[in-house]
């Protein structure tokens, strides 16, 4: 039997359930409220009562007429309204429970069948509408994706082109002009400009701009204050893009020189978290931009900012490289100057070869013609014909031709190589010049390697001396012996013709000079109150002092008094253990300015650290010995006192033994009490 054939039971079902209409509405409302948050946001809580009312009427109408078509339509409608599947299933459950509660047993089975038929039709319409909706939304998504992909492809092409063009540009000015031109051309804009902030971040300065052909362009250098009422100033101050799809939306124009502007986009150029400028784009169309265009502009602004930052970092790196090269060359020049100065004291710094006699002789001071020129210029000099000057040292020889090339070590000229023709005129061929230049390069490399080897050898010797000094100091437990070892070690490493070690007595506020050497002669032991000399300056500040020359001027600048003989150069380092300053070790030269340098300071500091530890150990050892001796004497005297038979014996032993132990000429001991008796006794209340 079909549901449509049950006309009489239908009427009976409708009659029994219609009487409970309000209860049905209440139950459906309660069910919808329980599933409210599963629905779409289009269904508001205020709508639930009306939906419950409509669904109750629709169910009762179905029981009366049995028409399923409206039921399917209602299912599709509820899907479009945003009702969730859970809410629909809960409505079906509520209808079954409602029928079970209000139908008699003879009609219950038919009521449940009718409810299931209604629910199935409702779900059929609901699911059919959902399938159609899904297909519709998929089509919308597909269409939107196609549009987005086309727009993204265009943006990617432009971004790739700009990025590739800018990636190889390291000059900021060239980069700015290229970026402005490419962006204006690729997006067919009225104007494209780039503003950058000044070093203080107060002004935005136009650095590059490109307009349509025939348009009056803005001159670079236009300044706008960051944070003022102009759109560019606001964009940079806030680090936020500003887009005006129509110029009329703005209240302020940043320039009257672009009168055909109908739309404008200002994008911040953000680098390291702050806006370093702005990309300004103008269009003469209305609307001039789309949201996709603005997205592309933001990508381009990021690329321009990154390219500018990379160019800036590249410029900084180049500047640092130049600084490092300059420092290195200065260091190399100083090293070679010191090396030549030291070498000249013992050995010649150049040689001359005489072809006719096949003799090799040391060069005297002074440069030969052309050699002095190449040392100054750093480039080869080839002279043909009679030279205007004779050779140095009054040789009386006037060369007919000369070829000189510099000896260059890592960009620094350290000497020159010269060839002279004294018998006939001569022209130097390109092959001869190239050969001499190649030889000079090899000579320069060889002498540099030899110098470095010599320097390494000296450093190795210094380390060996420091190691030997450390071992010698570690073996000494006498303060004076420690001082002597320090002097011997320092003398092996640097000029210690004038050398002293001063020890600081904190309790007495004195400076003691247990070792003072002047012109290699030992001076008497002496002590002075803590004053304002260089020694005291080092003790107070716990830092070394190196004065290479002009000592009086430096002392005045430091606020230090001149004590003793004035030196030409002075070097002193503190003797420190932990935070305690034990004293000062110093060397000085009375005859030679710049006799000591940074390397000597490093050596003295290394020696001082070893000497300070050795002094501390020697003092600790001496104090331990003195303590042990005092304890031994105390025990010895106490034993003899305890063995005395009476008071007289105690007094005699104590006086005699204490005097002997301390080596005092006179020792007294006497028994007695103060006069006045009990007057001097403390009261009970004290």
Secondary structure by P-SEA (a helix, b strand, c coil): cccccaaaaaaaaaaaaaaaaaaaaaaaaaaaaaacccccccccccaaaaaaaaaaaaaaaaaacccaaaaaaaaaaaaaacccaaaaaaaaaaaaaaaaacccccaaaaaaaaaaaaaaaaaaaaaaaaaaaaaaaaaaaaaaaaaaaaaaaaaaaaaaaaaaaacccccaaaaaaaaaaaaaaaacccccbbbbbcccccbbbbccccccccccccccccccccccccaaaaaaaacbbbbcccccccccccccccccccbbbbbbbcccccccbbbbbbbcccccccaaaaaaaaaaaaaaaaaaaaaaaaaaaaaaaaaaaaaaaaaaaaaaaaaaaaaaaccccbbbbbccccbbbbbccccccaaaaaaaacbbbbbcccccccccccccccccbbbbbbbccccccccbbbbbbccbbbbbcaaaaaaaaaaaaaaaaaaaaaaaaaaaaaaaaaaaaaaaaaaaaaacccaaaaaaaaaaaaaacccccccbbbbbbccccbbbcccccccccccccccccccccaaaaaaaacbbbbbccaaaaaaaaaccccccccccbbbbbbbccccccccccccccccccccccaaaaaaaaaaaaaaaaaaaaaaaaaaaaaaaaaaaaaaaaaaaaaacccaaaaaaaaaaaaaaaacccbbbbbbbbccccccccccccc
